[in-house]
Amino acid sequence: MTADSEPKSLSEITRDLGLNMSDVAIFSGLDESTVFRLWDNTAWLDRISGRSLQSLMSSVPGIAEYAMAHSLLKRRNTLVADLQSEGLAVDLRTLADSSIPQQHLLNALEAGLHIMRGDATQKVSSYLARFWGREQDRALEALYSTEPGEGLLADPRKLFDSSIELAPRLNRKTYSFHSILALNIITHQVSKVTDALDTDLAFQVPGRQTAFMMRGVVMGSLISSNDLELAERYRRELETTPVYAALEEWSFPTYARDGRISSDFALPNSLPLNNTAREVIREITSYNDAYLYYLTSTYIPLALQRDPTFGSRITELITTLERRGAECLDRRVRETCDQLVTKLKGMV
């Protein structure tokens, strides 16, 4: 965010354009008295109506850009101060330089604030549940990241502790779609950066709540630990426990926005996996061997049952698997890739 987002009056914004109060009123179609009330007030955005703002944005250059930048800065400054009071310092350079949309990053900071404050379970569940999706997940990942230049927080350890304290409260809650999603999301993020959540605790009596918690812990642990035995254990669990397999099949398409997020965790019988295929192919090249083994042994076979065309990307999937499989040091992972490639070539 630049100096352009600092508070400015309407007169300051229009000065370089050579527009006076009467010009702005004529171009925007607003009464001159309305423009007069806003003209020299640096807090004019807080006083203007939505319809009047739309008129100004559509007729005066710079208004729309200023309104966006100022709104983001105002929210950012409030969140930075609130998080500071909770013992978390925001890395402003990382926040400014990130390729992730600022709105997503600010939403992630607000999620962190809810967690730190220990807000009511229903409130924090409802908020966290909205981070089910690729772009939202990237923002939350930046919140929890310990990597310099990537993490939004200078030191996120207090956030880890608060998140670990929150997880049992979400798990104890009676059935709630939001609490199930929130539990998966928070355990996934924590498991990617710390081993504080034991994966053995996730394999419990089958049920949607525990199944989704298991998936969150397992996916995060696979990414952080490259544990091939954990990937194999997860595969076996899905083979013997239908609810685990059903939630696994539901997760990717809704995360990638091919399927609608629904409280019954159901997918239509026919569902093109266009976005899912793109995401899976990206993950094949981005993550470690244990995660690759999970994809090739567990998820991709499930996805092919739902969409045999794999979003019309079978050929690209074959090429990506052949290239990535050749890099694997573990023979079991290479063989699993080869077996899947052979099956895929028979489908082309």
CORFEN-V623174 format. One line per field, one symbol per residue. phi: phi as a letter, one per 40 degrees, with the letter a starting at -180 (. if undefined). A space follows every 50 residues. Layout:
phi->???
//
This chain:
phi->.bccccdbccccccdccgbbdcccccccgccccccdccdbccbcccbccc cccdccccbbdgccccdccccccccdcccdcccdccgbbcccccdccccc ddcccccccccccdcccgdddcccccccccccidcccdcccccccbcdgb ccbcaccccdccccccdcccccccdadcccccccccccccccbacccccc cccbddidcccccdccccccccccbfccccccccdccccbbdcccccccc ccccccgcbccbccfbbccbacbcccdccccccdcbbccccccdcccbcd dcccccaccfggbdcccdcccccccccccccccccccccccccccccc
//
